[in-house]
């Protein structure tokens, strides 16, 4: 059984958002295709964010979540999600399966400062 709450620590590398997760064998895994733009909006009020931030996420709502992403479709072994409140869409690559056995219908997220 996997945790219901997960956390990663995205940071900027070569002008894009990436993250490492040694437990999952991921190093400088990039966010692409709309997700960097979502992250930029999500973290706009966090100081010193270029040093990184904490991203909490779950398939279930949790107290003070900031974003609800809704599954749209599968493409190229990844999945498109929509952030309705901001009218944005982003593609999550197959690394999603390191955290979920199947793509959740919704993903809830919250960004927090490292400090």
Steps between C-alpha positions, in 0.01 A plus 500: 500500500628846412476810714190708446707822534818541303764771494768602251737796498505669158778745411616689192768345282592642158192726500250222566340342805639158592500274804701212643360202685769246580241252632339492156822516298419848364774761453432842350164376373360797306151640500393574141204591277304749706599386847784758541245775438273349765791486745591864432149608602487266799828626649473872421467597868785282632827680582835359381315252280789456256669300775204264483174440679299220654215358290244289686262297286232236536215335314277611789420852619690610809482809726616820329570345157543771236444321170263237370619340175246299301600214273422565133663231288798271447764587242851362437488288818436815705181675600353845444349679799298822514510773763152642443541803729790629285383361165828308459591151386821308560644160416641275772751250366511126583691584822146547636488120534780516756243659732167357387420150371256658254447864409265654754189679378609799706828612654501751785812712556650754735829689471690606811826678569802296599549739792 
